[in-house]
Structures are given as C-alpha cells and as structure tokens.
Amino acid sequence: MTTTARRRLVAAASAATLALTLAACSGADPATGTGSGETATSEAAAAEQHNDADAQFAQMMIVHHEGAIEMSELAVERAESPEVVALAERISAAQGPEIEQMSAWLEAWGEPQPDDMGHGGMDHGGMDMDGMDQAGAMSDLDSLSGAEFDRRFLELMTAHHEGAIEMSEQELEDGENTDALALARTIIDAQTAEITEMDTLLGTS
C-alpha cells in the first residue's frame, strides 16, 4: 500500500469516528436518527395519557382530601387525646401534597379543577360520612369537645377514609394513567392502616 493510500484510509476512519462521537453527544441513534429529545417527548406523552375515570378520580379526591384536612385541622385544635392530635396532623401532612399532585395532573391533562366545576358537575359517591355531607360533619364536630369530640372525629374520619378507599378501588378498575393508579394504591394502603389505628383508638377512648 502506498503512503498516499494509507493516509486516505486513516482520514476516512477518523471521519467515521468523529461522526459517531457527534451522534453520541447529541443523544441521537445513528441508525434511526432518534435521540433523547424524542424519548423525553414520548415519556411526557405517556404521563399525560388518561381517561375520564382518571380525571374524575383526581377531581373528586381533591375535594375529598380537602374535607379530611378541614376535619383534621379542627381536631388539632380541639382534640383531647395526644394520639388523636398526632393522627390528625399526619392526615393533613399526607393529603396536602397529594392535592397539589392531583391538581398538577388535571392541569397537564387539560381537565377542569374541582373549583371550576361546581358541585353539580361532580359525582359525590364516597363523600358521605354516616349519612352526612362535609358541612354536616363539621357542624357535628364543632358542637363537641373533649372525649366526645375525639370519639366522633374518629368515627367520621373512619367513614371518610372508607369513602376514599371506595373511590380508589374504582380508579384501579377503570383508570389508565399510571401515576393516578399508583396514587390510588397508596391511598388504599395508607388509609386502611389508619382505619385500623382509629379502630384501636376507639376501643380505648
């Protein structure tokens, strides 16, 4: 092989190596032309995949969580038992971030927030507590104090949690968004454990 031919081969090999290096730096697949940008786009699209059940779950659970937080904040102020106060604080701490998470989903999905829908536009299954709506429950609690308040709070919050579990089980049956399904499972696990805790507290109160 002549010196000139050898130089041409080296130059060609260097050019090929440079092309592959540039492709790797850009995140592109030299065979397909696709890159990390397209992967990120597909992942974002998958995250926004949802159906009516997912939207309704988020809308209803936001309202449901807001009710639990309202009850819990009153319990933090009014409850006599330190165990009940601690439980109420945990409920508020857990459900506040979940409300923010679900609100962000609705925005990403282009779905209305609960405040924009009005009560007439929502299914209120799972919202009642011992036959009372949120206003009735709050009025009932506000009329009590001491051990009577603690007992009634535990009874109403147990019923409230049972409603959340029912709504979450419905989401697992009908929903399709992976994040919403994961939250539904988290709610079922967490609130089932809290129901057990409240049953224990009711047995000793």
mmCIF file of the C-alpha atoms, coordinates in Angstrom:
data_MODEL
# 
_entry.id   MODEL 
# 
loop_
_atom_site.group_PDB 
_atom_site.id 
_atom_site.type_symbol 
_atom_site.label_atom_id 
_atom_site.label_alt_id 
_atom_site.label_comp_id 
_atom_site.label_asym_id 
_atom_site.label_entity_id 
_atom_site.label_seq_id 
_atom_site.pdbx_PDB_ins_code 
_atom_site.Cartn_x 
_atom_site.Cartn_y 
_atom_site.Cartn_z 
_atom_site.occupancy 
_atom_site.B_iso_or_equiv 
_atom_site.pdbx_formal_charge 
_atom_site.auth_seq_id 
_atom_site.auth_comp_id 
_atom_site.auth_asym_id 
_atom_site.auth_atom_id 
_atom_site.pdbx_PDB_model_num 
ATOM 1   C CA . MET A 1 1   ? 0.000   0.000  0.000  1.00 0.00 ? 1   MET A CA 1 
ATOM 2   C CA . THR A 1 2   ? 1.343   3.425  -0.921 1.00 0.00 ? 2   THR A CA 1 
ATOM 3   C CA . THR A 1 3   ? 1.756   6.210  1.586  1.00 0.00 ? 3   THR A CA 1 
ATOM 4   C CA . THR A 1 4   ? -0.997  8.186  -0.130 1.00 0.00 ? 4   THR A CA 1 
ATOM 5   C CA . ALA A 1 5   ? -3.475  5.312  0.080  1.00 0.00 ? 5   ALA A CA 1 
ATOM 6   C CA . ARG A 1 6   ? -2.637  4.724  3.727  1.00 0.00 ? 6   ARG A CA 1 
ATOM 7   C CA . ARG A 1 7   ? -3.269  8.391  4.506  1.00 0.00 ? 7   ARG A CA 1 
ATOM 8   C CA . ARG A 1 8   ? -6.652  8.212  2.780  1.00 0.00 ? 8   ARG A CA 1 
ATOM 9   C CA . LEU A 1 9   ? -7.696  5.196  4.868  1.00 0.00 ? 9   LEU A CA 1 
ATOM 10  C CA . VAL A 1 10  ? -6.655  6.910  8.110  1.00 0.00 ? 10  VAL A CA 1 
ATOM 11  C CA . ALA A 1 11  ? -8.568  10.054 7.142  1.00 0.00 ? 11  ALA A CA 1 
ATOM 12  C CA . ALA A 1 12  ? -11.689 8.044  6.339  1.00 0.00 ? 12  ALA A CA 1 
ATOM 13  C CA . ALA A 1 13  ? -11.521 6.177  9.650  1.00 0.00 ? 13  ALA A CA 1 
ATOM 14  C CA . SER A 1 14  ? -11.089 9.428  11.558 1.00 0.00 ? 14  SER A CA 1 
ATOM 15  C CA . ALA A 1 15  ? -14.100 10.947 9.836  1.00 0.00 ? 15  ALA A CA 1 
ATOM 16  C CA . ALA A 1 16  ? -16.254 7.940  10.728 1.00 0.00 ? 16  ALA A CA 1 
ATOM 17  C CA . THR A 1 17  ? -15.133 8.086  14.378 1.00 0.00 ? 17  THR A CA 1 
ATOM 18  C CA . LEU A 1 18  ? -15.929 11.801 14.546 1.00 0.00 ? 18  LEU A CA 1 
ATOM 19  C CA . ALA A 1 19  ? -19.421 11.222 13.140 1.00 0.00 ? 19  ALA A CA 1 
ATOM 20  C CA . LEU A 1 20  ? -20.165 8.569  15.746 1.00 0.00 ? 20  LEU A CA 1 
ATOM 21  C CA . THR A 1 21  ? -18.818 10.780 18.536 1.00 0.00 ? 21  THR A CA 1 
ATOM 22  C CA . LEU A 1 22  ? -21.006 13.705 17.471 1.00 0.00 ? 22  LEU A CA 1 
ATOM 23  C CA . ALA A 1 23  ? -24.041 11.426 17.272 1.00 0.00 ? 23  ALA A CA 1 
ATOM 24  C CA . ALA A 1 24  ? -23.411 10.141 20.803 1.00 0.00 ? 24  ALA A CA 1 
ATOM 25  C CA . CYS A 1 25  ? -23.010 13.666 22.177 1.00 0.00 ? 25  CYS A CA 1 
ATOM 26  C CA . SER A 1 26  ? -26.284 14.775 20.609 1.00 0.00 ? 26  SER A CA 1 
ATOM 27  C CA . GLY A 1 27  ? -28.140 11.781 22.088 1.00 0.00 ? 27  GLY A CA 1 
ATOM 28  C CA . ALA A 1 28  ? -29.012 10.556 18.578 1.00 0.00 ? 28  ALA A CA 1 
ATOM 29  C CA . ASP A 1 29  ? -29.114 6.969  17.416 1.00 0.00 ? 29  ASP A CA 1 
ATOM 30  C CA . PRO A 1 30  ? -27.009 6.908  14.211 1.00 0.00 ? 30  PRO A CA 1 
ATOM 31  C CA . ALA A 1 31  ? -29.092 4.023  12.880 1.00 0.00 ? 31  ALA A CA 1 
ATOM 32  C CA . THR A 1 32  ? -32.514 5.550  13.436 1.00 0.00 ? 32  THR A CA 1 
ATOM 33  C CA . GLY A 1 33  ? -31.866 9.261  13.780 1.00 0.00 ? 33  GLY A CA 1 
ATOM 34  C CA . THR A 1 34  ? -33.876 9.382  17.022 1.00 0.00 ? 34  THR A CA 1 
ATOM 35  C CA . GLY A 1 35  ? -32.461 10.997 20.162 1.00 0.00 ? 35  GLY A CA 1 
ATOM 36  C CA . SER A 1 36  ? -33.025 11.622 23.838 1.00 0.00 ? 36  SER A CA 1 
ATOM 37  C CA . GLY A 1 37  ? -35.277 14.568 22.990 1.00 0.00 ? 37  GLY A CA 1 
ATOM 38  C CA . GLU A 1 38  ? -37.761 12.282 21.267 1.00 0.00 ? 38  GLU A CA 1 
ATOM 39  C CA . THR A 1 39  ? -37.559 9.791  24.167 1.00 0.00 ? 39  THR A CA 1 
ATOM 40  C CA . ALA A 1 40  ? -38.379 12.543 26.649 1.00 0.00 ? 40  ALA A CA 1 
ATOM 41  C CA . THR A 1 41  ? -41.307 13.637 24.481 1.00 0.00 ? 41  THR A CA 1 
ATOM 42  C CA . SER A 1 42  ? -42.706 10.105 24.352 1.00 0.00 ? 42  SER A CA 1 
ATOM 43  C CA . GLU A 1 43  ? -42.361 9.741  28.127 1.00 0.00 ? 43  GLU A CA 1 
ATOM 44  C CA . ALA A 1 44  ? -44.190 13.042 28.667 1.00 0.00 ? 44  ALA A CA 1 
ATOM 45  C CA . ALA A 1 45  ? -46.950 11.922 26.315 1.00 0.00 ? 45  ALA A CA 1 
ATOM 46  C CA . ALA A 1 46  ? -47.308 8.658  28.221 1.00 0.00 ? 46  ALA A CA 1 
ATOM 47  C CA . ALA A 1 47  ? -47.590 10.567 31.501 1.00 0.00 ? 47  ALA A CA 1 
ATOM 48  C CA . GLU A 1 48  ? -50.456 12.611 30.057 1.00 0.00 ? 48  GLU A CA 1 
ATOM 49  C CA . GLN A 1 49  ? -52.363 9.543  28.846 1.00 0.00 ? 49  GLN A CA 1 
ATOM 50  C CA . HIS A 1 50  ? -55.571 9.416  30.840 1.00 0.00 ? 50  HIS A CA 1 
ATOM 51  C CA . ASN A 1 51  ? -59.251 8.685  30.557 1.00 0.00 ? 51  ASN A CA 1 
ATOM 52  C CA . ASP A 1 52  ? -62.421 10.073 32.113 1.00 0.00 ? 52  ASP A CA 1 
ATOM 53  C CA . ALA A 1 53  ? -62.031 7.819  35.158 1.00 0.00 ? 53  ALA A CA 1 
ATOM 54  C CA . ASP A 1 54  ? -58.580 9.278  35.893 1.00 0.00 ? 54  ASP A CA 1 
ATOM 55  C CA . ALA A 1 55  ? -59.878 12.849 35.649 1.00 0.00 ? 55  ALA A CA 1 
ATOM 56  C CA . GLN A 1 56  ? -62.886 12.128 37.834 1.00 0.00 ? 56  GLN A CA 1 
ATOM 57  C CA . PHE A 1 57  ? -60.712 10.361 40.394 1.00 0.00 ? 57  PHE A CA 1 
ATOM 58  C CA . ALA A 1 58  ? -58.395 13.362 40.689 1.00 0.00 ? 58  ALA A CA 1 
ATOM 59  C CA . GLN A 1 59  ? -61.254 15.880 40.800 1.00 0.00 ? 59  GLN A CA 1 
ATOM 60  C CA . MET A 1 60  ? -63.229 14.005 43.445 1.00 0.00 ? 60  MET A CA 1 
ATOM 61  C CA . MET A 1 61  ? -60.225 13.029 45.541 1.00 0.00 ? 61  MET A CA 1 
ATOM 62  C CA . ILE A 1 62  ? -59.063 16.641 45.715 1.00 0.00 ? 62  ILE A CA 1 
ATOM 63  C CA . VAL A 1 63  ? -62.413 17.627 47.228 1.00 0.00 ? 63  VAL A CA 1 
ATOM 64  C CA . HIS A 1 64  ? -62.374 14.564 49.477 1.00 0.00 ? 64  HIS A CA 1 
ATOM 65  C CA . HIS A 1 65  ? -58.860 15.346 50.737 1.00 0.00 ? 65  HIS A CA 1 
ATOM 66  C CA . GLU A 1 66  ? -59.821 18.968 51.365 1.00 0.00 ? 66  GLU A CA 1 
ATOM 67  C CA . GLY A 1 67  ? -62.624 17.711 53.606 1.00 0.00 ? 67  GLY A CA 1 
ATOM 68  C CA . ALA A 1 68  ? -60.255 15.444 55.529 1.00 0.00 ? 68  ALA A CA 1 
ATOM 69  C CA . ILE A 1 69  ? -57.823 18.314 56.050 1.00 0.00 ? 69  ILE A CA 1 
ATOM 70  C CA . GLU A 1 70  ? -60.610 20.594 57.281 1.00 0.00 ? 70  GLU A CA 1 
ATOM 71  C CA . MET A 1 71  ? -61.687 17.981 59.829 1.00 0.00 ? 71  MET A CA 1 
ATOM 72  C CA . SER A 1 72  ? -58.095 17.283 60.832 1.00 0.00 ? 72  SER A CA 1 
ATOM 73  C CA . GLU A 1 73  ? -57.260 20.946 61.393 1.00 0.00 ? 73  GLU A CA 1 
ATOM 74  C CA . LEU A 1 74  ? -60.227 21.206 63.752 1.00 0.00 ? 74  LEU A CA 1 
ATOM 75  C CA . ALA A 1 75  ? -59.046 18.066 65.566 1.00 0.00 ? 75  ALA A CA 1 
ATOM 76  C CA . VAL A 1 76  ? -55.560 19.515 66.031 1.00 0.00 ? 76  VAL A CA 1 
ATOM 77  C CA . GLU A 1 77  ? -57.187 22.462 67.816 1.00 0.00 ? 77  GLU A CA 1 
ATOM 78  C CA . ARG A 1 78  ? -59.955 20.639 69.657 1.00 0.00 ? 78  ARG A CA 1 
ATOM 79  C CA . ALA A 1 79  ? -58.977 17.018 70.358 1.00 0.00 ? 79  ALA A CA 1 
ATOM 80  C CA . GLU A 1 80  ? -58.185 15.987 73.908 1.00 0.00 ? 80  GLU A CA 1 
ATOM 81  C CA . SER A 1 81  ? -56.132 12.868 73.155 1.00 0.00 ? 81  SER A CA 1 
ATOM 82  C CA . PRO A 1 82  ? -52.500 13.383 72.016 1.00 0.00 ? 82  PRO A CA 1 
ATOM 83  C CA . GLU A 1 83  ? -52.904 10.290 69.815 1.00 0.00 ? 83  GLU A CA 1 
ATOM 84  C CA . VAL A 1 84  ? -55.860 11.848 68.006 1.00 0.00 ? 84  VAL A CA 1 
ATOM 85  C CA . VAL A 1 85  ? -53.965 15.117 67.554 1.00 0.00 ? 85  VAL A CA 1 
ATOM 86  C CA . ALA A 1 86  ? -50.966 13.236 66.130 1.00 0.00 ? 86  ALA A CA 1 
ATOM 87  C CA . LEU A 1 87  ? -53.197 11.288 63.737 1.00 0.00 ? 87  LEU A CA 1 
ATOM 88  C CA . ALA A 1 88  ? -54.887 14.470 62.537 1.00 0.00 ? 88  ALA A CA 1 
ATOM 89  C CA . GLU A 1 89  ? -51.510 16.103 61.918 1.00 0.00 ? 89  GLU A CA 1 
ATOM 90  C CA . ARG A 1 90  ? -50.349 13.103 59.861 1.00 0.00 ? 90  ARG A CA 1 
ATOM 91  C CA . ILE A 1 91  ? -53.515 13.118 57.763 1.00 0.00 ? 91  ILE A CA 1 
ATOM 92  C CA . SER A 1 92  ? -53.076 16.810 56.900 1.00 0.00 ? 92  SER A CA 1 
ATOM 93  C CA . ALA A 1 93  ? -49.371 16.360 56.162 1.00 0.00 ? 93  ALA A CA 1 
ATOM 94  C CA . ALA A 1 94  ? -50.013 13.438 53.787 1.00 0.00 ? 94  ALA A CA 1 
ATOM 95  C CA . GLN A 1 95  ? -53.047 14.723 51.935 1.00 0.00 ? 95  GLN A CA 1 
ATOM 96  C CA . GLY A 1 96  ? -51.908 18.301 51.267 1.00 0.00 ? 96  GLY A CA 1 
ATOM 97  C CA . PRO A 1 97  ? -49.122 17.253 48.861 1.00 0.00 ? 97  PRO A CA 1 
ATOM 98  C CA . GLU A 1 98  ? -51.464 14.737 47.203 1.00 0.00 ? 98  GLU A CA 1 
ATOM 99  C CA . ILE A 1 99  ? -53.894 17.570 46.444 1.00 0.00 ? 99  ILE A CA 1 
ATOM 100 C CA . GLU A 1 100 ? -51.082 19.524 44.774 1.00 0.00 ? 100 GLU A CA 1 
ATOM 101 C CA . GLN A 1 101 ? -50.068 16.444 42.795 1.00 0.00 ? 101 GLN A CA 1 
ATOM 102 C CA . MET A 1 102 ? -53.591 15.800 41.503 1.00 0.00 ? 102 MET A CA 1 
ATOM 103 C CA . SER A 1 103 ? -54.134 19.475 40.657 1.00 0.00 ? 103 SER A CA 1 
ATOM 104 C CA . ALA A 1 104 ? -50.952 19.381 38.565 1.00 0.00 ? 104 ALA A CA 1 
ATOM 105 C CA . TRP A 1 105 ? -52.226 16.298 36.726 1.00 0.00 ? 105 TRP A CA 1 
ATOM 106 C CA . LEU A 1 106 ? -55.520 17.980 35.861 1.00 0.00 ? 106 LEU A CA 1 
ATOM 107 C CA . GLU A 1 107 ? -53.658 20.994 34.507 1.00 0.00 ? 107 GLU A CA 1 
ATOM 108 C CA . ALA A 1 108 ? -51.347 18.794 32.420 1.00 0.00 ? 108 ALA A CA 1 
ATOM 109 C CA . TRP A 1 109 ? -54.327 16.819 31.107 1.00 0.00 ? 109 TRP A CA 1 
ATOM 110 C CA . GLY A 1 110 ? -56.311 19.940 30.212 1.00 0.00 ? 110 GLY A CA 1 
ATOM 111 C CA . GLU A 1 111 ? -59.089 18.911 32.624 1.00 0.00 ? 111 GLU A CA 1 
ATOM 112 C CA . PRO A 1 112 ? -61.010 21.339 34.871 1.00 0.00 ? 112 PRO A CA 1 
ATOM 113 C CA . GLN A 1 113 ? -60.110 21.807 38.500 1.00 0.00 ? 113 GLN A CA 1 
ATOM 114 C CA . PRO A 1 114 ? -62.874 20.992 41.029 1.00 0.00 ? 114 PRO A CA 1 
ATOM 115 C CA . ASP A 1 115 ? -63.309 24.675 41.890 1.00 0.00 ? 115 ASP A CA 1 
ATOM 116 C CA . ASP A 1 116 ? -64.160 25.358 38.240 1.00 0.00 ? 116 ASP A CA 1 
ATOM 117 C CA . MET A 1 117 ? -66.796 22.630 38.031 1.00 0.00 ? 117 MET A CA 1 
ATOM 118 C CA . GLY A 1 118 ? -69.283 23.454 40.769 1.00 0.00 ? 118 GLY A CA 1 
ATOM 119 C CA . HIS A 1 119 ? -70.930 20.788 42.877 1.00 0.00 ? 119 HIS A CA 1 
ATOM 120 C CA . GLY A 1 120 ? -73.474 19.984 40.182 1.00 0.00 ? 120 GLY A CA 1 
ATOM 121 C CA . GLY A 1 121 ? -70.746 18.791 37.824 1.00 0.00 ? 121 GLY A CA 1 
ATOM 122 C CA . MET A 1 122 ? -69.342 16.149 40.148 1.00 0.00 ? 122 MET A CA 1 
ATOM 123 C CA . ASP A 1 123 ? -70.337 12.673 41.243 1.00 0.00 ? 123 ASP A CA 1 
ATOM 124 C CA . HIS A 1 124 ? -70.400 12.688 45.041 1.00 0.00 ? 124 HIS A CA 1 
ATOM 125 C CA . GLY A 1 125 ? -70.233 8.938  45.593 1.00 0.00 ? 125 GLY A CA 1 
ATOM 126 C CA . GLY A 1 126 ? -67.971 8.115  48.516 1.00 0.00 ? 126 GLY A CA 1 
ATOM 127 C CA . MET A 1 127 ? -68.326 11.599 50.009 1.00 0.00 ? 127 MET A CA 1 
ATOM 128 C CA . ASP A 1 128 ? -70.929 10.926 52.716 1.00 0.00 ? 128 ASP A CA 1 
ATOM 129 C CA . MET A 1 129 ? -69.935 10.130 56.303 1.00 0.00 ? 129 MET A CA 1 
ATOM 130 C CA . ASP A 1 130 ? -72.534 8.363  58.416 1.00 0.00 ? 130 ASP A CA 1 
ATOM 131 C CA . GLY A 1 131 ? -75.179 9.872  56.148 1.00 0.00 ? 131 GLY A CA 1 
ATOM 132 C CA . MET A 1 132 ? -73.759 13.401 56.469 1.00 0.00 ? 132 MET A CA 1 
ATOM 133 C CA . ASP A 1 133 ? -72.060 15.627 53.943 1.00 0.00 ? 133 ASP A CA 1 
ATOM 134 C CA . GLN A 1 134 ? -68.933 17.659 54.760 1.00 0.00 ? 134 GLN A CA 1 
ATOM 135 C CA . ALA A 1 135 ? -70.881 20.612 56.150 1.00 0.00 ? 135 ALA A CA 1 
ATOM 136 C CA . GLY A 1 136 ? -72.949 18.345 58.374 1.00 0.00 ? 136 GLY A CA 1 
ATOM 137 C CA . ALA A 1 137 ? -69.869 16.556 59.671 1.00 0.00 ? 137 ALA A CA 1 
ATOM 138 C CA . MET A 1 138 ? -68.117 19.807 60.503 1.00 0.00 ? 138 MET A CA 1 
ATOM 139 C CA . SER A 1 139 ? -71.208 21.135 62.273 1.00 0.00 ? 139 SER A CA 1 
ATOM 140 C CA . ASP A 1 140 ? -71.456 17.914 64.289 1.00 0.00 ? 140 ASP A CA 1 
ATOM 141 C CA . LEU A 1 141 ? -67.794 18.095 65.311 1.00 0.00 ? 141 LEU A CA 1 
ATOM 142 C CA . ASP A 1 142 ? -67.970 21.787 66.121 1.00 0.00 ? 142 ASP A CA 1 
ATOM 143 C CA . SER A 1 143 ? -70.685 21.115 68.703 1.00 0.00 ? 143 SER A CA 1 
ATOM 144 C CA . LEU A 1 144 ? -68.493 18.707 70.695 1.00 0.00 ? 144 LEU A CA 1 
ATOM 145 C CA . SER A 1 145 ? -65.445 18.884 72.931 1.00 0.00 ? 145 SER A CA 1 
ATOM 146 C CA . GLY A 1 146 ? -63.177 16.652 74.981 1.00 0.00 ? 146 GLY A CA 1 
ATOM 147 C CA . ALA A 1 147 ? -63.544 12.898 74.746 1.00 0.00 ? 147 ALA A CA 1 
ATOM 148 C CA . GLU A 1 148 ? -66.861 13.240 72.876 1.00 0.00 ? 148 GLU A CA 1 
ATOM 149 C CA . PHE A 1 149 ? -65.115 15.220 70.140 1.00 0.00 ? 149 PHE A CA 1 
ATOM 150 C CA . ASP A 1 150 ? -62.316 12.649 69.893 1.00 0.00 ? 150 ASP A CA 1 
ATOM 151 C CA . ARG A 1 151 ? -64.707 9.744  69.526 1.00 0.00 ? 151 ARG A CA 1 
ATOM 152 C CA . ARG A 1 152 ? -66.858 11.487 66.914 1.00 0.00 ? 152 ARG A CA 1 
ATOM 153 C CA . PHE A 1 153 ? -63.814 12.613 64.935 1.00 0.00 ? 153 PHE A CA 1 
ATOM 154 C CA . LEU A 1 154 ? -62.529 9.040  64.799 1.00 0.00 ? 154 LEU A CA 1 
ATOM 155 C CA . GLU A 1 155 ? -65.939 7.714  63.735 1.00 0.00 ? 155 GLU A CA 1 
ATOM 156 C CA . LEU A 1 156 ? -66.366 10.321 60.998 1.00 0.00 ? 156 LEU A CA 1 
ATOM 157 C CA . MET A 1 157 ? -62.796 10.049 59.738 1.00 0.00 ? 157 MET A CA 1 
ATOM 158 C CA . THR A 1 158 ? -63.151 6.271  59.549 1.00 0.00 ? 158 THR A CA 1 
ATOM 159 C CA . ALA A 1 159 ? -66.221 6.702  57.351 1.00 0.00 ? 159 ALA A CA 1 
ATOM 160 C CA . HIS A 1 160 ? -64.361 9.365  55.356 1.00 0.00 ? 160 HIS A CA 1 
ATOM 161 C CA . HIS A 1 161 ? -61.423 7.023  54.763 1.00 0.00 ? 161 HIS A CA 1 
ATOM 162 C CA . GLU A 1 162 ? -63.777 4.228  53.712 1.00 0.00 ? 162 GLU A CA 1 
ATOM 163 C CA . GLY A 1 163 ? -65.147 6.563  51.049 1.00 0.00 ? 163 GLY A CA 1 
ATOM 164 C CA . ALA A 1 164 ? -61.629 7.356  49.808 1.00 0.00 ? 164 ALA A CA 1 
ATOM 165 C CA . ILE A 1 165 ? -60.813 3.649  49.604 1.00 0.00 ? 165 ILE A CA 1 
ATOM 166 C CA . GLU A 1 166 ? -64.007 3.030  47.631 1.00 0.00 ? 166 GLU A CA 1 
ATOM 167 C CA . MET A 1 167 ? -63.085 5.819  45.183 1.00 0.00 ? 167 MET A CA 1 
ATOM 168 C CA . SER A 1 168 ? -59.538 4.479  44.844 1.00 0.00 ? 168 SER A CA 1 
ATOM 169 C CA . GLU A 1 169 ? -60.742 0.944  44.162 1.00 0.00 ? 169 GLU A CA 1 
ATOM 170 C CA . GLN A 1 170 ? -62.970 2.342  41.401 1.00 0.00 ? 170 GLN A CA 1 
ATOM 171 C CA . GLU A 1 171 ? -59.939 4.091  39.903 1.00 0.00 ? 171 GLU A CA 1 
ATOM 172 C CA . LEU A 1 172 ? -57.995 0.814  39.889 1.00 0.00 ? 172 LEU A CA 1 
ATOM 173 C CA . GLU A 1 173 ? -60.842 -0.792 37.950 1.00 0.00 ? 173 GLU A CA 1 
ATOM 174 C CA . ASP A 1 174 ? -61.461 1.968  35.407 1.00 0.00 ? 174 ASP A CA 1 
ATOM 175 C CA . GLY A 1 175 ? -58.403 4.254  35.263 1.00 0.00 ? 175 GLY A CA 1 
ATOM 176 C CA . GLU A 1 176 ? -55.444 4.047  32.906 1.00 0.00 ? 176 GLU A CA 1 
ATOM 177 C CA . ASN A 1 177 ? -52.934 6.722  33.947 1.00 0.00 ? 177 ASN A CA 1 
ATOM 178 C CA . THR A 1 178 ? -50.012 5.045  35.684 1.00 0.00 ? 178 THR A CA 1 
ATOM 179 C CA . ASP A 1 179 ? -49.440 7.855  38.198 1.00 0.00 ? 179 ASP A CA 1 
ATOM 180 C CA . ALA A 1 180 ? -53.116 8.017  39.159 1.00 0.00 ? 180 ALA A CA 1 
ATOM 181 C CA . LEU A 1 181 ? -53.264 4.248  39.582 1.00 0.00 ? 181 LEU A CA 1 
ATOM 182 C CA . ALA A 1 182 ? -50.171 4.367  41.812 1.00 0.00 ? 182 ALA A CA 1 
ATOM 183 C CA . LEU A 1 183 ? -51.733 7.080  43.981 1.00 0.00 ? 183 LEU A CA 1 
ATOM 184 C CA . ALA A 1 184 ? -54.937 5.053  44.293 1.00 0.00 ? 184 ALA A CA 1 
ATOM 185 C CA . ARG A 1 185 ? -52.918 2.112  45.631 1.00 0.00 ? 185 ARG A CA 1 
ATOM 186 C CA . THR A 1 186 ? -51.078 4.400  48.053 1.00 0.00 ? 186 THR A CA 1 
ATOM 187 C CA . ILE A 1 187 ? -54.366 5.804  49.365 1.00 0.00 ? 187 ILE A CA 1 
ATOM 188 C CA . ILE A 1 188 ? -55.814 2.333  49.868 1.00 0.00 ? 188 ILE A CA 1 
ATOM 189 C CA . ASP A 1 189 ? -52.757 1.139  51.792 1.00 0.00 ? 189 ASP A CA 1 
ATOM 190 C CA . ALA A 1 190 ? -52.310 4.268  53.921 1.00 0.00 ? 190 ALA A CA 1 
ATOM 191 C CA . GLN A 1 191 ? -55.938 4.797  54.799 1.00 0.00 ? 191 GLN A CA 1 
ATOM 192 C CA . THR A 1 192 ? -56.590 1.121  55.534 1.00 0.00 ? 192 THR A CA 1 
ATOM 193 C CA . ALA A 1 193 ? -53.754 1.306  58.070 1.00 0.00 ? 193 ALA A CA 1 
ATOM 194 C CA . GLU A 1 194 ? -55.216 4.496  59.560 1.00 0.00 ? 194 GLU A CA 1 
ATOM 195 C CA . ILE A 1 195 ? -58.644 2.879  59.876 1.00 0.00 ? 195 ILE A CA 1 
ATOM 196 C CA . THR A 1 196 ? -57.026 0.094  61.891 1.00 0.00 ? 196 THR A CA 1 
ATOM 197 C CA . GLU A 1 197 ? -55.321 2.707  64.068 1.00 0.00 ? 197 GLU A CA 1 
ATOM 198 C CA . MET A 1 198 ? -58.609 4.554  64.591 1.00 0.00 ? 198 MET A CA 1 
ATOM 199 C CA . ASP A 1 199 ? -60.410 1.334  65.493 1.00 0.00 ? 199 ASP A CA 1 
ATOM 200 C CA . THR A 1 200 ? -57.793 0.785  68.188 1.00 0.00 ? 200 THR A CA 1 
ATOM 201 C CA . LEU A 1 201 ? -58.213 4.331  69.490 1.00 0.00 ? 201 LEU A CA 1 
ATOM 202 C CA . LEU A 1 202 ? -61.990 3.955  69.532 1.00 0.00 ? 202 LEU A CA 1 
ATOM 203 C CA . GLY A 1 203 ? -61.600 0.798  71.590 1.00 0.00 ? 203 GLY A CA 1 
ATOM 204 C CA . THR A 1 204 ? -59.649 2.691  74.226 1.00 0.00 ? 204 THR A CA 1 
ATOM 205 C CA . SER A 1 205 ? -61.489 6.021  74.177 1.00 0.00 ? 205 SER A CA 1 
# 
